[in-house]
Amino acid sequence: MELVCIGFICDESVGIVYDPTRTGLLLPGRIIRSNPLIAFGIAIIKRGVTGTGTADAPLVKLSDAKSEALGNPKKTLKSMNKFLTSLFAIGMVAGATATAGVVNYANWTSQSGNTVNGTVGGVGVTYTGDVAFAQLNNTGTYWYTDPSHVPGTGTEYLSATVSNTPSTTDMIALASDGYVNTLTFSSPVSNPVMLLVSLGQTPVHTTYYFNTPFSILSDGPGWWGGPGILNNLGGSTLEGIEGDGTIQFHGSFSSISWTTSSQEYWNGFTIGTPVPDGGMTLTMLGVSIAGLSLLRRKL
């Protein structure tokens, strides 16, 4: 007789024990096949099989206390609830921390004087401040590369958080001090990233003074070569020495502002927003609920 069990969690009476690879528990039987596609797996167990078991799940003898707990539906349901709650909590943490991935970058579409408009991740974005020039609607030079100038080589922008560079040439360039530069979003955005192009020079260290702290995710030589250094000078102050790379603002933002010093001609930027976790947390919740439902039907 075969039992379909969730997460290598099986008992011959109610279909549940703990993962034998973690706790050393297994009913008197063995796993004969499994499906790893679901986060915590589906196992098919054949009960009543004797012998030494398999490499996947060696057979062990249950103690009387463990057998009693596993054979008691109420105790088992309580254990299952705790187990699935833990799995869901892990899914929530994974969803919250799984920031490595794709970023939606701004599409800058129009300019009027010192104002540039666009969208980022479906949210309207407006920049006001110093505009030396703006590359709109995928026109102009693609600056997000290494010194080879070949699109797709801009590894100085990539990190554990950011896996892609912009697919368009869109960028805003600055060249003058004395402005308050502001990005305003039509609705709040979470954990936005800013890509910097050629910030400062070896003899001229250009500085951005933001109104909020940031972290540097990556830097390195870009289109114009090295040294490609971005320095955080104290939480909200960024220094560039021919710096190309990515910084991130942590939290929810309706606007971000900064001023500059020791400007040069020129340095550029664009803004992006990380893509959500793609439903990982909801999937974990759905599978957990399905597992509980299956268990209660068996009980």
Secondary structure, 3 states (H helix, E strand, C coil): CEEEEECCECCCCCCCCCCHHHHCCCCCEEEEEEECCCCCCEEEEEECCCCCECCCCECCCCCHHHHHHHHCHHHHHHHHHHHHHHHHHHHHHHHHHCCCECEEECEEEEEECCEEEEEECCEEEEEECCCCEEECCCCCCCCCCCCCCCCCCCHHHCCCCECCCCCCCCEEEECCCCCCEEEEEEEEEECCEEEEEEECCCCCCEEEEECCCCEEEEEECECCECCCEEEECCCCEEEEECEEEEEECCCEEEEEEEEEECCCCCEEEEEEEECCCCCHHHHHHHHHHHHHHHHHHHC
